[in-house]
Amino acid sequence: ELIREKVLHLTREEVPHSIAVIIEQIDRRPEGNAIYVNATIVVERSSQKGIIIGKQGSMLKEVGKRARLDIENLLDTKVFLELWVKVQKDWRNRMSQLRDLGFRDDEY
């Protein structure tokens, strides 16, 4: 939710609330205290993907920086955050994709 919050805050009304974030992997490496997080931001249209990535990746970098700082404050440890953006057309209208994104049947 911290990542999704940053996307919505930074893009304001350019990107509707039709985004989801999937945490693909969370890993703590044995050689240090840092936590590595790999997440995918899911959007419904290619135009939304372009907005979230921004010119030369500037928007995605800012989203990542702000989300990483919040996650570090929450977990009280160093965090390496890797973000990807993926288009899944009409994901909100497909029950199987909603389940894959972690939504339960009784939530929609």
N, C-alpha and C positions, 0 to 999 in steps of 0.2 A: 504494500500500500504506500510505502514511503516513495517508491519510484513513481508510481502512478500519480501520486499527489504532486510531485515535482513537474511531471509532464503537463498536467492540467493547469498548474499555476503558471508555468512559463509560456505555454501556448495560448492561454486564455480562451478566447472563443474560436480560435483557428481550428482546433481539433475538438470534436464533440466528445462526450463522455464514453464513446464506444471504443475504449481501449482497455486492454487487460495486460497484466504483467505475469509472466510465468517464470518462477525461479527454477532454472534448469539444474543448477548444482550449487551446493554450499560445501566448502572444503576447508578444513584446518590443516595446514601443512605441519608435519612433525618438527621441521627445523625452526619454526618460529611461532609467534602468537597470532600472526595475521590470519584473517579469514578471507577466503576467496569466494566471491559470489558471481555466478554467471546467470544473467536474466535476459528474457526476451520480451520486448514490448510488442503486443499484437494489436494491429489496426485493421480496419475494414477496407480501406482504399489506398492505392498507391500515392495519391496526393497527400494523404495523412502521413505516410511514411516519409515523404520528402520534407514535410513541415517539421516532424520530430527530429530528423537527422540534421536539418538546417544546412546553411551554406558551409561547405567544407567540414561538415560534422560539428559545427559550433553549438547547435542546440542540444544534440545528444551529449556532447561533452559537458555542457552546463548542467543538464539533467543529472548526469552521472556524478558530477562533482558535488552537487547539493544533496543528492540521495546518499552518497557515500558518507558525507559528513554526519548526516542524521543517523545512519546505521552505526557509524563509529561511536557516536554519543550514546546510542541505545545499548550497544554491546560492550562499550568501554574497551575496545581493542582496535587495532589497525585493520582496515578493510580494503581489499582490492575488488573493485566492481567492474565487471565487463558487461556492456549492454549491446543488444542486437535488436533490430526492428524487423518485424515480419508481417506481411499482409496475409490475412485470411478473410476472404470476401464473405460478408454477411455472417460472421461467426456468431453474432447474437441471436440469429434466427435458426440455428441448427443445434438441436438437443445434444447430439454427440460431441460437438465442439464445446458446448457449454460444460458438459461433464468433464471433458479433457482439460478444461481450464480451471476445474475445481469447484464449479457451481453445483450445488445439490438440487435435486428435482423439486424440493419444497421451497426453494428460494426464488423460483420464477414462475 
